[in-house]
Each structure stands twice: as C-alpha cells, then as structure tokens.
Amino acid sequence: MRKFLWIGIVAAAGVLGGCANTGLTEQPGVSETFSVAADYQAAYRRAGEYVRVCHENRAHRFGAVYQSTRALGVRDAPNTVQVFKKSEPLRILEVLTAAMDGPSKAKVTVRVLGEAPWDKEELAAARRSIETATPVCRAME
C-alpha cells in the first residue's frame, strides 16, 4: 500500500513539474545580436558585470530577487550568462552569450523573454552596457 502511495506522489510531481513555464527554454523570446570591439572574454566579463549590477545587486519591484549562472564555453562554444528569478530557478528570463568574431572582436547575443520587464528596453540596456563596458541599467517603473 505504501509503495502505491509513493508511486502516486512521484507521478503527481512529474505531471505538475511538466506544467511549469521554463521561460526561454520553451519560448523563442526576443533577441539581438551585435558585434563588440573587444575580445569575447572581455565581452563575457562585461555581460556578467551588467547582470550583477542591474539584476543581482539591485532592489526590484515586489521584492523580486534575481540570480545568474555563468558558463565558459568549451572549444568553439560561446560563454553564457543566464538570469533567473531566485524563486523560479528553472525559468530562464535572459540569456547573454559572447563568442569569438575575429582576433579582437566578439559577437554578443542577448535573448530575453519578451514580456515586461524582459523586453526590448532590456535588450537596449544590455547592448549599451556591453558596448561601453559600463553597466547601464534600465529605468525602474
């Protein structure tokens, strides 16, 4: 009898887990790709600094807390920074990637969910931050 109870609980958890929205892993979102006059490692550091200043260390509406994961690309894979809400770690809200685009150039792609505050204004702020090497956060509403 206990075995059936545990099987039922595991099955229910699996079904409910499948209902969760996982953000950019399911939805195409809005993206922008641009070239930066810096090597890809510098562009990756700039993206990480932007995320740290504008998302992780900033007070947000409704007490939202954002965190990120960073991954260095292996061989030709791009370096990646992913932003998510602390309470929903599987729902990716923003992805920033930096790849090599020549000896001293990087190709950066910023992809956001497409819903406010993860919209075109976020893309513009990320682009300005990475191009100028100075975090430029979007205005809080």
C-alpha positions in Angstrom: 0.0 0.0 0.0 2.8 2.4 0.9 4.5 1.6 -2.4 1.4 2.7 -4.4 1.2 5.9 -2.4 4.8 6.8 -3.3 4.2 5.9 -6.9 1.2 8.2 -6.9 3.2 11.1 -5.3 6.0 10.7 -7.8 3.6 10.6 -10.7 1.8 13.7 -9.5 5.0 15.6 -9.1 6.1 14.6 -12.6 2.8 15.8 -14.1 2.9 19.1 -12.1 6.5 19.7 -13.0 5.7 19.4 -16.7 3.2 22.3 -16.3 5.8 24.8 -15.1 6.8 27.5 -17.5 10.6 27.3 -18.1 10.9 30.7 -19.8 13.4 30.9 -22.7 13.8 27.1 -22.8 10.2 26.9 -24.2 9.6 30.3 -25.7 11.6 31.9 -28.5 11.7 35.3 -26.8 13.2 38.4 -28.4 16.9 38.5 -29.3 19.5 40.9 -30.7 23.0 40.0 -32.0 25.7 42.7 -32.3 29.4 43.0 -32.6 31.7 44.4 -29.9 35.2 45.9 -30.3 36.6 43.7 -27.6 37.7 40.0 -27.4 35.0 37.5 -26.4 36.3 37.1 -22.8 36.0 40.8 -22.2 32.5 40.8 -23.7 31.6 37.9 -21.4 33.0 39.8 -18.3 31.0 42.9 -19.4 27.8 40.8 -19.7 28.5 39.3 -16.2 29.1 42.8 -14.7 25.9 44.1 -16.3 23.9 41.2 -14.8 25.5 41.7 -11.4 24.9 45.4 -11.2 21.5 45.7 -12.9 19.8 42.5 -11.7 21.6 40.7 -8.8 22.6 43.7 -6.6 19.6 46.0 -7.3 16.3 46.3 -5.5 13.4 45.2 -7.7 9.7 45.7 -7.5 7.7 43.3 -5.3 10.9 42.1 -3.6 12.0 40.0 -6.6 15.5 38.6 -6.3 17.4 37.6 -9.5 20.4 35.4 -9.8 22.5 34.1 -12.6 24.6 31.2 -13.7 27.7 31.6 -15.8 29.3 29.1 -18.1 32.5 29.2 -20.0 32.3 27.8 -23.5 34.3 24.7 -24.3 36.3 24.9 -27.6 34.1 27.0 -30.0 31.0 27.2 -27.8 30.1 30.7 -26.6 30.4 31.9 -23.0 27.0 32.2 -21.4 25.3 34.1 -18.6 21.7 33.1 -17.7 19.4 35.2 -15.5 16.6 33.7 -13.5 14.4 34.6 -10.5 15.6 33.1 -7.2 12.2 31.6 -6.5 12.0 30.1 -10.0 15.5 28.8 -10.9 14.3 26.8 -13.9 12.6 29.7 -15.6 15.3 31.4 -17.7 14.5 35.1 -18.2 17.6 36.4 -20.0 20.5 34.7 -21.8 23.6 36.6 -22.8 26.2 34.8 -25.0 29.6 36.0 -26.2 31.5 34.2 -29.0 34.7 34.9 -31.0 34.1 37.0 -34.1 37.7 37.7 -35.1 41.0 38.4 -33.3 39.8 41.3 -31.2 36.0 41.3 -31.8 33.2 39.4 -30.2 29.7 38.5 -31.3 27.2 39.0 -28.5 23.7 37.7 -28.5 21.2 38.9 -25.9 17.9 37.0 -25.7 15.0 38.0 -23.3 11.6 36.5 -22.6 9.7 39.3 -24.4 7.4 40.3 -21.5 8.0 43.4 -19.4 10.5 43.9 -17.8 12.2 41.4 -20.1 11.6 43.2 -23.3 13.3 45.4 -26.0 14.2 48.0 -23.3 16.2 45.3 -21.6 17.9 44.4 -24.9 18.9 48.1 -25.4 20.3 48.4 -21.8 22.3 45.2 -22.2 23.7 46.3 -25.5 24.7 49.7 -24.2 26.3 48.1 -21.2 28.4 45.6 -23.1 29.4 48.0 -25.8 30.5 50.8 -23.4 31.9 48.5 -20.7 29.8 50.4 -18.2 26.6 48.9 -16.7 23.6 51.0 -17.9 20.5 49.7 -16.1 17.1 50.3 -17.5 14.8 52.7 -15.5 12.7 51.2 -12.8 9.0 51.6 -13.4 
